[in-house]
């Protein structure tokens, strides 16, 4: 992962894996804050050069917070893309394959819905 022309620290929420990923790539990381709003405030005050945030979270904050939206630009290319899974045991899938498929499909539908993005964005912004 390379971020062209970046000098200074990148703020990442405390406990998120992106901080470690960026650190391993050689970037200076500030992981003191627990949420993206605090990191956006650091960016606005010039204490960090960039903020790493979950896309859903960062986009939601920028959409709903005019003090950030006019002053912070999100890059389109994700820093990383990590798959996360809902797992079932082999025994469960073996005896309930259709149900497992239905649950996975419904999870994907919910994840992509605007209602979920709105609610999740509000939750993550806290």
N, C-alpha and C positions, 0 to 999 in steps of 0.2 A: 504494500500500500504506500503510495507516494502522493503527497500533497504539495503541488508546485508552488514555490514562492512563499511558503509559510514560515514566518519567524515568530518566535514566542511560544507560550504555552497554549495547550488545548485543554479546555475544561470538559470533563466528563463526569456524569453522576457517580457518586461514591458507590462502589459495589458492582458497577456494570462492567461486563467483560471487555467492552470497547476500550476502556482505559488501559487495561493490560495489553491489549492488542496493539494500541498506538505506542505504548511505552516500549514494547518489544521491537517495534519498527523504528525506534530511535527518537521519538518525539518526546518533548517535555510535557508532562501531564499534571493538571491540577484536578484532583479528585476529592476536594474537601467538601463540596456542596452535595446535598442529597437530591436535588431536583434541578430540572432544566431551567426553570424561571430564575433561580439564583445564578445559574451559569450565564444566562442571557444578561443579567445585571452586571456580572463581571465583564462580559464582552463589551457592553455599553460604556462601562467606566474605563476600559482600556487595560484591565488587569490580566486579560487573556487575549490571544489573537484569534481564537476560534472556539466553537462549542461542538462537541460530538453529542448527538441526541438521537433517540428513537424517532424515526420519521413521523410516525403518527403523533407523537407527543410534541415534537418541535413544530410541525405544521399547524397543529391545533392551537398552540400558544401564539404563534405568529398571526393566525387568523383572528384570534379573539383579543389580542393585546396590541392596540395601536401604537403604544410606546415602543414596542419591539418591531412590529411589522414594517414600519417605514424606515427602520435603521438597520435591520438584519436581513441578509439575503441567504436563503438556503441553497446549497448546491444540489443539483439534480442527481448526481451519481452517488449512490450509497458508499460509505467508507467500507462497509462489509455487509454481507447478506448471509444471515445464519438461519438454517432451518430449525424449527422447533416442532416437536411431535407430541401427539396424544397417543400413548402406547397402551396396548392390551396384551395380555398374556397369549402365548401360542394356543393354550387350551381354550381360552375364551373365543379367539378368532376361529379356531378349528370347529367349535360347536355353534358359533353365532356369526358366521362370516357376513351374512347379509346385514345384520344389525350393526356390526363394526363398520362396514362400508357406509351405511346410512349415517352413522354418527360422524364419521370423518367428513362426509359430504356436507352435512349440516354445519359442522364446525367451519368449513371453508366458506360456505354461504354467509354465515354470521360474521366471520372475520372481514369479509369484503363489503358488508353492508354499511351504508352511511350512518345508520343508527348506532351500530357498534363503534364506528370510528369516532362519532361525536361523544358517546358515553366514555369510551376508553380514553380519549384525549382529555376530557375533563378530569377523570380519575388520575391519569398520569401527570397532569399539570399541577397537582397538589403537592 
